[in-house]
Amino acid sequence: MNGDLTAAQSAELAQRHPDTIRRALADGTLHGKQRTRKGRWLIEPACLAAWEAGEPCPHRAAASNVVELAGRSRSAS
């Protein structure tokens, strides 16, 4: 195991129902990954913590910075 949490483990840590975690994963408000289509969800602890705090996870924050920087370089030329 690489430190990722299942939806059930995340629900227990966040003191939420597992269906709440799965809905957040399905609608994209909680970042997670699936190895196969309809496979079980895996959530990094940092992503769960960010979701609980109402903030974007580190992956999304990094991605939005890349998009922002790419937009700046295009507009600067």
Beta strands, then each sheet from edge to edge (+ up, - down):
strand 1: 5-6
strand 2: 33-34
strand 3: 41-43
sheet 1: 1+ 3- 2+
end
